[in-house]
């Protein structure tokens, strides 16, 4: 029971403190789940992200479900997901009820102009950590650069890149093994 | 029964929207067309609000749409509907993954996936921050880019990068400080 509550509260913190969608959640997850609780390793989080990209649903929820299930089974998955969703439910309901023009307020716009830069720096910092685990040789460097450039230039779904990279990994290892 | 419809419509979005929160957008536009719950203009408002509040964007949208349509219970129905397919699918995927974790095939696939995820997240972060650093209007020339650079933003970026590297504080510390700085120095001006 205590661990379930712990899962709920930890993911409520991650959900309540993440500004800007799934990718912005990564620095929070690294801090709360990897460093503080040791529920998953840096690499496992990365794998969950990759799977979360190509399975249906919201990536944040997919990642919470993964870690919750890994820690405490089905109940753990539900506790983590409920925690992740809870702050949004409360905050958005308050805004929908009282502050329809929330996003138009000058003070909110200014605060978010600052926050967005901070999220950028946090993500950059998180990417450097991922880089160490993911970019291990020349082939993986090429994959990383191609995906980065492709995402910025082409108008295709990330799913295409995830599937392509998975295939590339399989073919590269297969070719390497045959040598 | 409105609650059941809300659950069902968002369940569909949760089941078929692949690739994260913004992938639910086409489903929201479809709902705006087919139902009288909200208009497509309101979807734009929802995006703005979702982006200026914490939490996953998809969840924020479901909560907002559910609440404006049918109150507190409506927002819970919509959110549970959106999340339900994910939880079931991910538990199944986890079980399969555990079974084949040691296999050479799975190892090779993840060898390719990890750098791809690094690239994906870097690109997402870049597209979110770039418009705050350089504001462009009209034709893109070197001079336009130079005059479009937001020096306040560049300075904050550099200072934050230095602080985050030096002091490994909780991310929320930097986020709160940046919000205060944004308000104090009027970052949108």
Interface residues (C-beta under 8 A of the other chain):
Chain A: X15 X16 X17 X18 X19 X20 X21 X22 X23 X24 X25 X26 X27 X28 X31 X43 X46 X47 X49 X50 X51 X52 X53 X54 X55 X56 X57 X58 X59 X60 X61 X62 X65 X66 X69 X70 X74 X77 X78 X81 X84 X85 X87 X88 X89 X91 X92 X93 X95 X96 X97 X100 X102 X103 X104 X106 X107 X108 X109 X110 X111 X112 X113 X114 X115 X116 X117 X118 X119 X120 X121 X122 X123 X124 X125 X126 X127 X130 X131 X133 X134 X135 X140 X141 X143 X144 X145 X146 X147 X148 X151 X152 X157 X158 X159 X161 X162 X164 X165 X166 X167 X168 X169 X170 X172 X173 X174 X177
Chain B: X14 X15 X16 X17 X18 X19 X20 X21 X22 X23 X24 X45 X48 X49 X50 X51 X52 X53 X54 X55 X56 X57 X58 X59 X60 X63 X64 X67 X68 X72 X75 X76 X79 X82 X83 X85 X86 X87 X89 X90 X91 X93 X94 X97 X104 X105 X107 X108 X109 X110 X111 X112 X113 X114 X115 X116 X117 X118 X119 X120 X121 X122 X123 X124 X125 X126 X127 X128 X129 X132 X133 X153 X156 X157 X160 X161 X164 X165 X170 X171 X172 X174 X175 X177 X178 X179 X180 X181 X182 X183 X186 X187 X188 X189
